[in-house]
Amino acid sequence: MSILMKKMLTALITTVNVGFIFVLHTYSNEMLETSIVQFLYDLFIFTALFSFMYFAPVIFLIGIPISIGIDKIIFHIRSSKVKSVIRFLLYPIVGLTIILLISIVKGSWPNLSYTNDMGPLVLASVYPSMFFWLIDRLLQK
């Protein structure tokens, strides 16, 4: 399997996972008031909607090229332990940077003094980048 195909598979898995976690985090209280069949239906529909309309463009258009760039930077390092540590640190740093840049472009800087802004910020930046890193590492083995 080529590197680009592995990255695309990683991005697809990450997109669905992040959409699922986002829907559970955001709408779980409202969905629990319905029947289990309605809950599962809503969970599936909202996960598909949020995954492919909101998260997929960012993960596919920004995440894959950045991941390939990180791999090219890491390629020149000889020590495998140093490579692992740098990869582990670069993914969340880049994820946080991307979400902050998107926030600046949208004109809504997150207020970091309120804990209500920290949860969605971490959920939208650090979690997807770390999950992408994990799946990417698993597919490279």
FENLIN-V298332 format. One record per pair of residues at least 4 apart in sequence whose ideal C-beta (glycine too) atoms are under 6 Angstrom apart, sorted by sequence separation. I is the first residue (numbers start at 1). J is the second residue. D is the distance in Angstrom with one decimal. If there is no record, write none. Layout:
BEGIN
i;j;d
I;J;D
I;J;D
END
This chain:
BEGIN
i;j;d
1;5;5.0
14;18;5.9
22;26;5.9
23;27;5.5
24;28;5.1
27;31;5.3
34;38;3.9
42;46;5.8
43;47;6.0
47;51;5.7
49;53;5.7
50;54;5.2
51;55;5.4
52;56;4.8
55;59;5.7
56;60;5.5
57;61;5.4
58;62;5.4
59;63;4.2
60;64;5.9
63;67;6.0
86;90;5.8
90;94;5.8
117;121;6.0
120;124;5.8
122;126;4.8
123;127;5.4
132;136;6.0
1;6;5.5
34;39;5.4
77;82;5.4
103;108;5.6
77;83;5.0
103;109;5.8
111;117;5.0
103;110;5.8
110;117;4.5
31;39;4.8
74;83;5.0
31;42;5.3
110;121;5.2
74;87;5.8
70;90;5.2
23;46;4.5
23;47;5.0
99;124;5.3
99;125;3.7
20;47;4.7
23;50;5.9
19;47;4.7
22;50;5.5
66;94;5.6
96;125;4.6
95;125;4.5
96;126;6.0
19;50;4.4
95;126;5.6
19;51;2.9
92;126;4.6
95;129;2.8
16;51;5.2
15;51;5.0
19;55;5.5
62;98;5.9
18;55;5.0
92;129;5.2
91;129;4.4
92;130;5.7
15;55;5.1
15;56;4.7
91;133;4.1
15;59;5.1
14;59;5.6
11;59;4.8
11;60;5.2
11;63;5.9
11;64;5.5
7;64;4.7
7;67;5.8
63;132;6.0
18;128;4.6
14;128;5.9
17;131;5.8
14;131;5.3
14;132;4.6
10;132;5.9
13;135;5.2
10;135;4.6
10;136;4.9
6;139;4.8
END
